């Protein structure tokens, strides 16, 4: 996160990353909704929020890849009718396997958008 942000703004970014909406983020960060909206109009805050969001997505993507190996094992167990693969595990494994390409595409789109924005600013 950007070093030129106050602690309160850094808490705001953390709250935005973990909250379902602006209202909840404002409560967690102990600021008003108007403050969050004002911060969102600030380019420095927005850049830091985008960097933090990208970092979170990259971390999630790495975790999903690790889970992907476990999911593949579970699906392999299910294919061999192994008792270690109950329906709930198989369903979770299928969800993980289908989510991985979506997360990778999201990360790729983010990179492509960033490159396009840089090209437009030149």
C-alpha positions in Angstrom: 0.0 0.0 0.0 1.1 3.5 -0.7 3.4 5.0 2.0 2.0 8.5 1.5 -1.4 7.5 2.9 -2.5 8.1 6.4 -3.1 5.2 8.7 -6.8 6.0 8.6 -6.8 5.8 4.8 -4.9 2.6 4.9 -7.5 1.2 7.2 -10.1 2.4 4.8 -8.5 0.5 2.0 -8.3 -2.7 4.1 -12.0 -2.2 5.0 -13.0 -1.8 1.4 -11.2 -5.0 0.5 -13.0 -7.0 3.1 -16.5 -5.4 3.3 -19.6 -6.1 1.3 -20.3 -2.4 0.7 -19.3 1.2 1.4 -21.4 1.4 4.5 -19.8 -1.6 6.1 -16.3 -0.4 5.1 -17.0 3.0 6.7 -18.1 1.4 10.0 -15.0 -0.9 10.0 -12.7 2.0 9.2 -14.5 4.2 11.8 -15.2 7.0 9.2 -18.3 8.3 7.5 -19.6 7.0 4.2 -19.0 10.5 2.8 -15.4 10.2 3.8 -15.0 6.9 1.9 -16.7 8.5 -1.1 -14.4 11.5 -0.9 -11.3 9.2 -0.7 -12.5 7.3 -3.7 -12.3 10.5 -5.7 -8.7 11.0 -4.7 -6.3 9.6 -7.4 -3.6 8.7 -4.8 -6.1 6.7 -2.7 -7.6 5.1 -5.8 -4.2 4.0 -7.0 -3.4 2.5 -3.6 -6.8 0.8 -3.6 -6.2 -0.6 -7.0 -2.8 -1.9 -6.0 -4.2 -3.5 -2.9 -7.0 -5.1 -4.9 -4.6 -6.5 -7.4 -2.4 -7.9 -4.7 -5.4 -9.5 -3.0 -6.5 -11.1 -6.3 -3.0 -12.4 -6.9 -2.9 -13.9 -3.4 -6.3 -15.5 -3.9 -5.3 -16.8 -7.2 -2.2 -18.5 -5.7 -4.3 -20.0 -2.9 -6.8 -21.3 -5.5 -3.9 -22.9 -7.5 -2.8 -24.8 -4.3 -6.4 -25.8 -3.7 -6.6 -26.9 -7.4 -4.2 -29.7 -6.7 -6.3 -30.9 -3.8 -9.4 -30.5 -5.9 -7.9 -32.6 -8.7 -7.0 -35.3 -6.1 -10.6 -35.3 -4.9 -12.0 -35.6 -8.4 -9.6 -38.4 -9.1 -10.9 -40.2 -6.0 -14.4 -39.6 -7.1 -13.6 -41.1 -10.5 -12.3 -44.2 -8.9 -15.3 -44.4 -6.6 -13.1 -44.0 -3.5 -15.1 -43.6 -0.3 -12.8 -40.6 0.6 -14.6 -38.4 -1.9 -18.1 -37.7 -0.6 -20.5 -35.6 -2.7 -19.8 -32.4 -0.8 -16.0 -32.7 -1.4 -16.6 -33.4 -5.1 -18.9 -30.3 -5.4 -16.3 -28.1 -3.7 -13.6 -29.5 -5.9 -15.7 -28.8 -9.0 -16.3 -25.2 -7.8 -12.5 -24.7 -7.3 -11.6 -26.1 -10.6 -14.1 -23.9 -12.4 -13.1 -20.8 -10.5 -9.3 -21.0 -11.3 -9.6 -20.0 -14.9 -12.0 -17.2 -14.0 -9.5 -15.8 -11.5 -6.6 -16.0 -13.9 -8.7 -14.3 -16.6 -9.6 -11.5 -14.1 -5.9 -11.0 -13.3 -5.0 -11.0 -17.0 -7.8 -8.4 -17.7 -6.5 -6.3 -14.9 -3.0 -6.3 -16.4 -4.3 -5.6 -19.9 -6.4 -2.6 -18.6 -3.4 -1.2 -16.8 -1.3 -1.4 -19.9 -4.1 0.3 -22.0 -4.4 3.1 -19.4 -0.6 3.6 -19.5 -0.7 3.8 -23.3 -3.6 6.3 -23.3 -1.8 8.5 -20.8 1.3 8.8 -23.0 
